[in-house]
């Protein structure tokens, strides 16, 4: 492509440069927010304060060990994250198919960073094959502080 000097060529070049510079930003803006993050944001009044996230899971029969192994890998890395206060997978003693994930975060931004981590992306990708239905999240905030 040859751009001649003059206003039309300069405008074309400026337009192409603008597209190249702003295209990645526009694509990033179009990415959808993680639904877990959206849910938590809707429940937390002050995003800079600690909160607890409880997630109830119902695992398919015979997949309990796979679920526990997947969480064990993710938990090791998650517990090292700067904003993680607690991260535990708990097994219901009355129902072998039920689990409860107990997460405590310093802030919504800490959860956002967690959800963007590779170990959690891998865990979230594995869950649909292991669960009988959608996870059931709850958000808790301190009551008497």
N, C-alpha and C positions, 0 to 999 in steps of 0.2 A: 504494500500500500504506500502510495506517495502522498504526502500532505504538502500542499503548496503553501507558501507563506501568504498570509492574508487572514482576514477575519473568518470566513467560512471554515477553512482548514483548522485554524486555531480553536474554533468552537467545537469541531468534531473531536479534536484531540483532547480538549478539556472534558467533553462529555464522556469519552471513552475512559479517561483517567478517573473521573468521578464514579463511573459504574464499577470499575475494577476496585476502587478503594472502598466503596460502600456496599458492594454486593455481599461480602462476608458478614458484615454487620446486620444487613437485612435478613440474611438467612438465619443468623443466630436469633434474631428477634422473633422469627417465625417458629422456632422450635417451641414445642409445647412444654410447659412446666410439668414436672413430675407430679402425678396426682396425689401422692402422699404429702408432698410439700404444700400443694394447694389446700388439701384437707387440713393440715396442721395450721397453716396461716389463717384459715377461716375460724379456728377455735382459740387461737392464742391472741390475747389483747396486746401484750408487750413482747415483740419478737426478740428483744434483747435479754429476756429473762429465761431462766431454766424452766423446762417443762418435761413431762413424762409422756411417752407414747407407748400404749399397750396395743398389741396386735394379736387377735385371736386367730388361730389357724386350725383347720380340720384337714388332717392328712389322709390320703388314700390308704386303704388297708394294705399292709405289706411294704409301705414306703417310709415307715418311721425312721429306719436306720439311715436311709438316703437323706432325709430331711435333716436329721441330727448332724450328719457328716457335712452337709452343705453349710449349715449354720456354724459349725465348729470352725471351718476355714474362714468364714466371714467374720466371726466374732473375734478371732485372734487379731486380725488387722484392724477391726473397728475399735477395739478397746485401746488401741494405740493412737487413735485420732484425737487431736487437740480438744475438740468440743464434746467428746463422749464422756459422760459421767458414769453411766452404767449401760451394759448391753448383755442381756441374758435370754436364752431360750429355756422355757420352763415346760415340763410335761405334766399334764393333768393326771393326778393319781386315780381319779374316778372314771376316766374315759381315755383309753389308750390312743385314740385318734385325735385328741385335742392337745394343742400346744398354745402357749402364750409367750409372746416376745415382749420383754420388758426393757424399754430404752429410756434413758434419761439424758437430755442434751442441755448444754449451756445456753443455747440460743437457736432460733430458727436458721440462722446462717450456718451454724454447726451441722444441723441436720441436712441442709442443702449441700454442703461440701461432702457429707457422708453419702448422700444419694448419688453424687457424681463420681464416687470412687469406683474403681474397676472391680473390687471384690464384692461390692453390693450390686453392681450391675449384673455380675455373674450369678449371684444368689437370686436376684429378682427374675432373671431369665429362666432359672431352673425351677422356680416354685410352681408354675402352672401345671407341670407334669406330675407334681407330687401332691397337690392339694385337691380336695373335692369341690371347693368353691372359692369364692373371693375372700381374701383376708378381711377381718372386721376390726378396723382401727378405733381407738379411743384416745383422746388427749386429756391429760390431767395437769392441773396447775396447783401449786401450793395454796392451801386454804387459809392458813393462819400465819402469815409472815408479816 
